[in-house]
Amino acid sequence: MTSPGPGPFVQFSHQVAHIAGRPITFATACILIVLWAVLGPIFHFSETWQLVVNTATTIITFLMVFVLQNTQNRD
């Protein structure tokens, strides 16, 4: 009898970790940070402008912890 393949979360976390580790992902993140900084003066450094980046980074960080932990557990 053969063992079942990796579950959907394992496949998903492997794919996300692969994409997150690519140089183009890092470059895209840098471009988004520069774009956010450039838009600051246009939006007069409003609370909404700050809230957008704070919320986005918090959500991404929270989710990436689980994905990367899963990848680390496999190694």
C-alpha positions in Angstrom: 0.0 0.0 0.0 1.3 3.4 -0.9 1.3 6.3 1.5 -0.8 9.3 0.6 0.9 12.4 -0.8 1.5 15.6 1.1 -1.7 17.3 2.3 -3.0 20.6 0.7 -1.4 22.8 3.4 2.0 21.2 3.0 1.8 21.7 -0.8 0.6 25.3 -0.2 3.3 26.2 2.3 6.0 24.6 0.1 4.9 26.7 -2.8 4.7 29.9 -0.7 8.1 29.4 0.8 9.5 28.8 -2.7 8.0 32.0 -4.0 8.9 34.0 -0.9 12.5 33.0 -1.3 12.9 34.3 -4.8 14.9 37.5 -5.6 12.0 38.9 -7.6 9.8 38.7 -4.4 12.4 40.7 -2.5 12.7 43.2 -5.3 8.9 43.6 -5.4 8.7 44.2 -1.7 11.4 46.9 -2.0 9.5 48.5 -4.8 6.3 48.5 -2.7 8.1 50.1 0.2 9.5 52.8 -2.0 6.1 53.4 -3.6 4.5 53.7 -0.1 7.2 56.2 0.9 6.7 58.2 -2.2 2.9 58.3 -1.7 3.4 59.7 1.8 3.6 63.3 0.8 0.7 63.0 -1.6 -1.6 61.7 1.2 0.0 64.2 3.7 1.3 61.3 5.8 -2.3 60.7 7.0 -3.3 58.1 9.5 -5.0 56.1 6.8 -1.7 56.1 4.8 0.1 54.6 7.8 -2.7 52.2 8.6 -2.6 50.7 5.1 1.1 49.6 5.4 0.8 48.6 9.1 -2.2 46.4 8.4 -0.7 44.8 5.3 2.6 44.0 7.0 0.9 42.7 10.1 -1.3 40.3 8.1 1.5 39.1 5.9 3.9 38.6 8.8 1.2 36.7 10.8 0.5 34.3 7.9 4.1 33.8 6.9 5.0 32.7 10.4 2.8 29.6 10.0 3.9 28.9 6.4 7.6 29.2 7.2 7.2 27.2 10.4 5.7 24.4 8.4 8.6 24.6 6.0 11.1 24.6 8.9 9.4 21.6 10.5 9.9 19.6 7.3 13.6 20.4 7.2 
